[in-house]
Amino acid sequence: MPSSPRIVPRYLTELETPVPIVDLDRMAQNLDTMAAYAAVHGLALRPHVKTHKATRIAAEQLRLGARGLTCATLHEMEVMSEVTDDLLLAHPPVGDPKIGHLLTMPGNVRLSVALDAPAALLPLGLLARDHGREVRVFVEVDVGMRRVGVQNADEAVALAERIVEFPTLTFGGLLFYPGHIRETPDMQGPALRRLEQDIGAIINALDDAGLRPPVVSGGSTPAGFRMHEVAGITEIRPGTYVYNDRTTAEIGACAWEDCALTVLATVVSTAVPGQAVIDAGSKALGREPLPAGAELGFGALLDRPEVTVMRMSEEHGVLDLGRTSWRPAVGERVRVVPNHVCMVVHSNDVIFGMRDDVVETSWPVAARGRGYERLTLAGVR
């Protein structure tokens, strides 16, 4: 027997929990603020879509002046090719399967990638030649994150020189991610000065080699509004700013009132004194602690930030009531600001947009996952 269609919700009270909801006015303000910042300081804005993974939000970022989009996965690139022809893959495409997938993007898309290994250039260059595609390659530089990136100016010059040897590859410039800068914005000055020195030294070395970088692409949400202070930067790639989250607020990169996405949850138990249990656990909120430590919990209530999700199982979240006189009733609904919003979005198919407790719209998280559902494997049913 076919199942009955679900009722389209009009109010928050009609949503089945747990569910992510976005305050549309807060999100619009976040988008406007970053777009205005980039425009005022003459920086190209190439937002990272890893946070929202939605063509609807990407289209709004582009309408507000974004030059193109940054992606972390090839599936994100596939989906975002529907709204822009300028895409950057900010994750090294290593291995023939990934490179082959990259080169099957729509022919009108200007493909850009970031690499730090000369060994990755040969297969990229050869396959790009076979596909008749030009790929813009950025040299990724490690500026302190200690994750990926060449380690000094000599390595950057050597890699750039290898890039221009391939007829199908063009040198795009420098790319870096200052994710190690996690101080409050008013305390970021010394780290930004070091960043400026490091990037400046590499730009000068490339200049001396006749390889002036056309683009110097950096940025993150935590240091997003101070990137103009770093001489040489031409482009920024923030992602989290669209929704913000508890981590962003805790380090002072946004106000609590700028957190646009929350997880709507229902109190399902108050049996144990001093706590309340909600129906949002690790599968709804993620399990990433704040930078200061897991003892600070895995989320906090939007209207009662002193109430935190102190521990979780997969489908249960335990609220710590030790710092509040509030005692919720079973069935009461709460809105949780997650520690890391990107993980929450990736776990959901649909996001609901609301104003004043009215559900005004919704949009699919179209770029979640890896896109394998589009494949049909012979002999596999």
C-alpha positions in Angstrom: 0.0 0.0 0.0 1.5 3.4 -1.0 2.3 5.7 1.9 0.2 8.9 2.4 1.9 12.1 1.3 3.4 14.2 4.2 1.6 17.4 5.0 3.6 20.5 3.8 4.3 22.4 7.1 3.3 26.0 7.4 4.4 26.6 11.0 7.3 25.4 13.1 4.9 23.5 15.3 4.1 21.3 12.2 7.7 20.3 11.6 8.8 16.8 12.7 11.9 17.1 14.8 14.8 17.1 14.7 15.1 19.4 11.7 17.4 22.3 10.6 15.7 25.6 10.3 17.1 28.9 9.0 16.1 32.4 10.1 15.8 34.0 6.6 16.4 37.6 7.8 19.6 36.6 9.7 20.9 34.7 6.7 20.1 37.6 4.3 22.0 39.9 6.7 25.0 37.6 6.8 25.1 37.4 3.0 24.8 41.1 2.5 27.4 41.9 5.1 30.1 39.7 3.5 29.3 40.9 0.0 29.5 44.5 1.1 32.8 43.9 2.9 34.4 42.4 -0.2 33.1 45.1 -2.5 34.3 47.9 -0.2 37.8 46.5 0.0 38.1 45.5 -3.7 38.3 41.8 -3.0 36.8 39.2 -5.2 34.4 37.0 -3.3 34.4 33.3 -4.1 32.3 31.7 -1.3 32.9 28.1 -0.2 29.7 26.1 -0.7 30.7 23.4 1.8 28.5 25.0 4.4 25.2 25.3 2.6 25.6 22.9 -0.3 22.5 24.4 -1.9 22.1 26.0 -5.4 19.5 28.4 -4.0 21.9 29.9 -1.6 24.8 29.9 -4.1 22.6 31.7 -6.6 22.0 34.4 -4.0 25.7 34.8 -3.3 26.3 35.2 -7.0 23.5 37.7 -7.3 25.2 39.7 -4.6 28.5 39.9 -6.6 30.4 36.7 -6.0 32.9 36.0 -8.8 32.4 32.2 -8.7 32.2 29.4 -6.1 34.6 27.3 -4.1 33.9 23.6 -3.7 35.3 20.8 -1.6 34.0 17.8 -3.5 33.5 17.0 -7.2 29.8 16.4 -6.4 29.6 20.0 -5.2 31.1 21.1 -8.5 28.6 19.1 -10.5 25.7 20.6 -8.6 27.1 24.1 -8.6 27.8 24.1 -12.3 24.0 24.7 -12.6 24.4 28.2 -11.3 27.9 29.3 -12.3 30.6 28.6 -14.9 33.5 29.5 -12.6 34.4 26.8 -10.1 37.4 26.2 -7.9 38.1 22.8 -6.3 39.9 23.6 -3.1 40.9 20.0 -2.4 43.7 18.2 -4.3 42.3 16.1 -7.2 44.7 13.2 -6.9 44.2 9.9 -8.7 42.8 9.1 -12.2 39.2 8.6 -11.0 39.0 12.0 -9.4 40.7 13.7 -12.3 38.5 12.0 -14.8 35.5 13.0 -12.9 36.7 16.6 -12.7 37.2 16.8 -16.5 33.6 15.6 -17.2 32.2 18.8 -15.8 30.1 20.8 -18.3 32.3 22.2 -21.1 31.4 25.8 -20.3 32.8 25.6 -16.8 36.1 27.2 -16.1 37.9 24.6 -14.0 40.3 25.6 -11.3 42.1 23.4 -8.8 44.6 23.7 -6.0 47.7 21.4 -5.7 50.9 21.2 -3.6 52.6 18.1 -5.2 54.5 18.1 -8.5 53.6 14.4 -8.8 49.9 15.3 -9.1 50.5 17.6 -12.1 51.5 14.9 -14.7 48.3 12.9 -14.6 46.2 16.1 -14.5 48.1 17.6 -17.4 47.9 14.4 -19.5 44.2 13.7 -18.8 43.3 17.4 -19.4 45.0 17.1 -22.8 43.1 13.9 -23.6 39.8 15.6 -22.7 40.7 18.8 -24.5 40.2 20.8 -21.3 42.2 23.7 -19.9 42.6 23.7 -16.1 43.7 26.6 -14.0 46.1 25.4 -11.3 46.7 27.2 -8.0 49.8 26.5 -5.9 48.5 25.8 -2.4 50.6 27.2 0.4 50.7 26.2 4.0 50.5 29.3 6.1 50.1 27.6 9.5 47.3 25.2 9.3 49.8 22.3 8.8 47.4 20.3 6.6 48.3 20.8 3.0 50.4 23.2 1.0 54.0 23.8 -0.1 56.3 24.8 2.8 58.3 27.7 1.4 58.9 30.1 -1.5 61.3 27.8 -3.4 58.8 25.0 -3.5 56.1 27.4 -4.7 58.3 28.6 -7.5 59.3 25.1 -8.5 55.6 24.0 -8.7 54.5 27.1 -10.6 57.3 26.4 -13.1 56.1 22.8 -13.6 52.5 24.0 -14.1 53.4 26.3 -17.1 55.2 23.4 -18.8 51.9 21.7 -19.6 50.0 23.2 -22.5 46.6 22.4 -21.0 47.4 23.8 -17.6 47.6 27.5 -16.6 49.1 29.0 -13.5 46.2 30.5 -11.6 48.1 32.0 -8.6 48.4 31.2 -4.9 45.8 29.7 -2.6 45.9 29.4 1.2 43.6 28.7 4.1 44.4 30.6 7.3 42.3 28.2 9.4 44.9 28.3 12.2 43.9 31.9 12.9 41.2 31.3 15.6 41.7 34.3 17.9 39.0 36.8 18.4 39.1 39.3 15.5 40.5 42.1 17.7 43.5 39.8 18.7 44.3 38.6 15.2 46.8 41.4 14.4 50.1 39.5 15.0 48.9 36.4 13.1 47.8 38.6 10.2 51.2 40.3 10.1 53.0 36.9 10.0 50.6 35.8 7.3 51.3 39.0 5.3 55.1 38.4 5.5 54.9 34.8 4.5 52.6 35.4 1.5 54.6 38.5 0.5 57.8 36.5 0.4 56.3 33.9 -1.9 54.8 36.6 -4.2 58.2 38.3 -4.4 59.9 35.0 -5.3 57.4 34.3 -8.0 57.8 37.8 -9.3 61.6 37.3 -9.5 60.9 34.1 -11.5 58.7 35.9 -13.9 55.6 34.2 -12.6 53.6 36.9 -11.0 50.5 35.2 -9.5 47.3 36.5 -11.2 45.2 35.7 -8.1 46.1 35.4 -4.4 43.2 33.5 -2.9 42.7 33.2 0.9 40.3 33.6 3.6 38.1 31.9 6.1 35.1 33.0 8.2 37.0 33.5 11.5 39.5 36.0 9.8 37.1 36.9 7.0 36.6 40.6 7.9 40.3 41.3 8.3 41.7 39.9 5.1 41.9 43.3 3.5 44.8 44.0 5.9 47.0 41.4 4.3 48.8 43.0 1.3 48.6 41.0 -1.9 45.3 39.2 -1.3 42.9 39.6 -4.2 40.2 37.0 -3.4 38.5 35.6 -0.3 36.7 32.2 0.2 34.6 32.3 3.4 32.0 29.6 3.9 30.5 29.4 7.3 29.4 33.0 7.4 26.2 32.3 5.5 24.7 30.5 8.6 27.4 30.9 11.3 27.5 28.6 14.3 28.4 28.3 18.0 32.1 28.0 17.2 32.1 31.2 15.1 30.2 33.0 17.8 32.5 31.8 20.6 35.6 33.1 18.9 33.9 36.4 18.2 33.8 36.1 14.5 30.0 36.8 14.6 27.4 37.8 17.2 25.1 35.2 18.7 22.3 37.0 16.9 24.0 36.2 13.6 23.6 32.5 14.0 20.9 31.8 11.3 20.7 28.0 11.4 19.4 26.1 14.4 18.2 22.5 14.9 14.7 22.4 16.1 14.3 19.6 18.6 11.7 18.3 21.1 12.1 17.5 24.8 11.3 13.8 25.1 12.3 13.2 28.7 12.9 15.0 32.0 13.0 11.9 34.1 16.6 12.4 35.4 16.9 15.4 37.7 19.1 18.3 36.5 18.8 17.4 32.8 16.4 17.2 29.9 16.7 14.9 26.9 15.9 16.1 23.4 15.4 14.1 20.2 18.6 15.6 18.6 21.7 13.5 19.1 25.0 13.2 17.2 23.2 12.4 13.9 21.4 15.7 14.1 24.1 17.9 15.7 27.4 16.3 14.8 30.0 15.5 17.5 32.5 18.3 17.0 33.6 20.0 20.3 34.4 23.7 20.6 38.0 24.6 20.2 38.2 25.1 24.0 37.1 21.5 24.6 34.3 19.0 24.7 33.4 19.9 28.3 31.6 22.9 26.8 29.2 20.7 25.1 28.0 20.1 21.5 25.5 22.9 21.1 23.6 25.5 23.0 20.0 26.7 23.0 19.4 29.8 20.9 17.4 31.7 23.5 19.2 30.2 26.6 22.9 29.9 25.6 23.8 28.8 29.2 21.9 25.6 28.5 24.2 23.3 26.5 24.0 19.8 25.0 26.4 18.2 27.5 26.5 14.7 26.0 24.8 12.7 23.2 24.1 9.3 21.8 23.0 8.9 18.2 19.4 10.1 18.6 19.5 11.6 22.1 20.9 14.9 23.3 21.2 15.6 27.0 20.7 19.3 28.1 22.5 20.4 31.2 20.1 22.4 33.3 22.7 23.2 36.0 23.1 26.8 35.1 19.4 27.7 34.6 16.2 27.9 36.6 14.3 26.9 33.4 12.7 23.5 33.6 11.2 22.3 30.3 8.2 20.1 30.0 8.1 17.0 27.9 6.9 18.0 24.4 8.4 21.5 24.6 10.5 22.6 21.6 13.9 24.1 21.6 16.3 25.5 19.0 19.9 24.4 19.3 22.8 26.3 17.8 25.2 23.6 16.7 29.0 23.8 17.2 29.8 23.2 13.6 27.0 24.0 11.1 28.6 22.3 8.1 28.2 18.9 9.7 24.5 19.5 10.4 23.8 20.6 6.9 25.6 17.6 5.4 23.3 15.3 7.4 20.1 16.6 6.0 18.2 16.5 2.7 16.2 19.7 3.2 16.5 23.0 5.0 13.5 25.0 6.1 13.4 28.8 6.0 11.3 30.6 8.6 10.2 34.0 9.8 8.3 34.6 13.0 7.6 30.9 13.5 6.1 30.7 10.0 7.7 28.2 7.5 8.0 30.3 4.4 10.1 28.1 2.2 12.5 25.2 2.0 15.4 24.1 -0.3 17.2 20.8 -0.9 20.8 20.2 0.2 21.5 19.2 -3.3 25.3 18.8 -3.0 25.4 16.6 0.0 27.1 13.2 -0.3 29.3 12.1 -3.2 26.8 11.8 -6.0 27.0 8.0 -6.4 23.2 7.8 -6.5 23.4 9.1 -10.0 25.4 6.0 -11.1 24.0 2.7 -12.3 26.5 -0.1 -11.8 26.2 -3.1 -14.1 25.1 -6.1 -12.2 24.3 -4.2 -9.1 20.7 -3.8 -8.0 
